[in-house]
Amino acid sequence: MSSNKTAVLIDADIMQRDAVASWLAENEWNVLLAEDGETGMNLILSTHPDLVVCDQLAPKFNGFQLCRMLRKEEALRDQVKIVVTTSGGYATDRLNAMEAGADEFIVKPLAQREFLKLVRQLMGDWETVTIQRKAVQAANAAAKHEPRPILTPVLPLDQPARVRFWGVRGSIPTPGHATLKYGGNTSCLEVRADGEIIVLDAGTGIAPLGSQLAREFAGQPMPITVLISHTHWDHIQGFPFFEPAYNPRNQVRILGFKGAREGLQSTLGGQMESPYFPITMSQMPSNIQIEELRDLKFSIGRVGVEATYLNHPGLCLGYRLNTSCGAISYLPDNEPYQRFKYHTAGSATAGSAEALEYARRQDQRLIDFVSGSEVLIIDSQYDSIEYQTRIGWGHGCVDDVVALALSAKVKKLFLFHHDPRHDDAHIDGMVEWARNFTTLLGEELEIAAAQEGLEVVLPPLPAPATA
């Protein structure tokens, strides 16, 4: 490799980033480092490097976003080679990365020999790669909105925080007599805290939520914020039926990531195009603002919000809402990294000590993220037997969920994202096992299954003791 080659490495994982930097430096590369996509993009635009190595889950601009942006830059389109790295290694992630404009996709933790071989091949085959790459589809321009009037919160600021479950099922709605207790609607939660109405995901449960809000506020203007964890259909399919979105007096703000191909607006609007739906999103009369997230920390009124990446095919976010009554953590689709890495084949480092240590750090990151939460709502789709045949599907096992909650010292744990094949009796059994497992570990933890209509009230936190 020639010394005139420059690489930009974008990764928040310092250990992995520094290791890759040292490998490239030993091979006479000039190496520039960035811990987030925004910083990395600025370096790329100012230096025009030959190689970009970007983590799929980089903060601010993730790997998919960065690929899309770089392939739109005329001066860089045919110059820079992009390698997207990932913690998961799902087949759909590879497909999405290549469609977004990546030249290669590799699973972490990276092995030095394997990585350098890939880089040499990319540098040698660059002309072929450029010729064969498909043209990147232009993202739909984000809809432009006129400045919105500021609406005051419709809820008293001093009320206890509340969480209500409107949809608790994963994958597909499951109506019927076998799911009457826990419900059959897909993912949707309502949080009322510090004067704000915050909706977590827009599965089919958002339809009855919207009807209830319309009745409750009877035409009074409402500011509503919808946080989308990811755009798999069971998390967005209810939005076209969200009644407050059809009232032009309301403000509906939707935040989230899309991923590889198009922006969030295009994805949400796509499911409303003909012949799927009678009207398009552009015909909806309400004041809707759709924003693709860059920062993983932001505020909704007085509620501080933190987001983190989860281990699930594509891009999936978990959210932590820091309210005046305590933290509410929502991790809707997540497969424990250590379980996944231990069982997954296909990588040179799969099952190795390095891979397991890397996975341990990722699981610890999630433990730290939810630590001390008053409420943890988390993907617990499988029991331990089922999980053995569903490794790599991107969903959690109840045993691992209990262990995570205990390590994070959360107050209440709700098993969530119920498998569509699980009837009420099966979920009852999973709750019973989770409680027994906790007792076997000599611990105490309040555990229940997420249930449509269930409301959890968080009273104000006690005032700190004074000296």
CORPEBEL-V349805 format. One record per run of one state. SS is the DSSP state (a for helix, b for strand, c for the rest). FROM is the first residue (numbers start at 1). LEN is the number of residues. If there is no record, write none. Layout:
ss=SS from=FROM len=LEN
ss=SS from=FROM len=LEN
This chain:
ss=c from=1 len=5
ss=b from=6 len=5
ss=c from=11 len=3
ss=a from=14 len=13
ss=c from=27 len=3
ss=b from=30 len=5
ss=c from=35 len=1
ss=b from=36 len=1
ss=a from=37 len=11
ss=c from=48 len=3
ss=b from=51 len=5
ss=c from=56 len=3
ss=b from=59 len=1
ss=c from=60 len=3
ss=a from=63 len=10
ss=c from=73 len=8
ss=b from=81 len=6
ss=c from=87 len=4
ss=a from=91 len=10
ss=c from=101 len=3
ss=b from=104 len=4
ss=c from=108 len=4
ss=a from=112 len=13
ss=c from=125 len=1
ss=a from=126 len=7
ss=c from=133 len=28
ss=b from=161 len=7
ss=c from=168 len=1
ss=b from=169 len=1
ss=c from=170 len=7
ss=a from=177 len=3
ss=c from=180 len=6
ss=b from=186 len=1
ss=c from=187 len=1
ss=b from=188 len=6
ss=c from=194 len=2
ss=b from=196 len=5
ss=c from=201 len=4
ss=a from=205 len=13
ss=c from=218 len=5
ss=b from=223 len=5
ss=c from=228 len=5
ss=a from=233 len=3
ss=c from=236 len=3
ss=a from=239 len=3
ss=c from=242 len=1
ss=a from=243 len=4
ss=c from=247 len=4
ss=b from=251 len=6
ss=c from=257 len=7
ss=a from=264 len=7
ss=c from=271 len=10
ss=a from=281 len=3
ss=c from=284 len=3
ss=b from=287 len=6
ss=c from=293 len=4
ss=b from=297 len=4
ss=c from=301 len=2
ss=b from=303 len=7
ss=c from=310 len=7
ss=b from=317 len=7
ss=c from=324 len=2
ss=b from=326 len=6
ss=c from=332 len=5
ss=a from=337 len=7
ss=c from=344 len=9
ss=a from=353 len=18
ss=c from=371 len=4
ss=b from=375 len=5
ss=c from=380 len=2
ss=b from=382 len=1
ss=c from=383 len=1
ss=a from=384 len=4
ss=c from=388 len=9
ss=b from=397 len=1
ss=a from=398 len=11
ss=c from=409 len=3
ss=b from=412 len=5
ss=c from=417 len=1
ss=b from=418 len=1
ss=c from=419 len=5
ss=a from=424 len=17
ss=c from=441 len=5
ss=b from=446 len=4
ss=c from=450 len=5
ss=b from=455 len=4
ss=c from=459 len=9
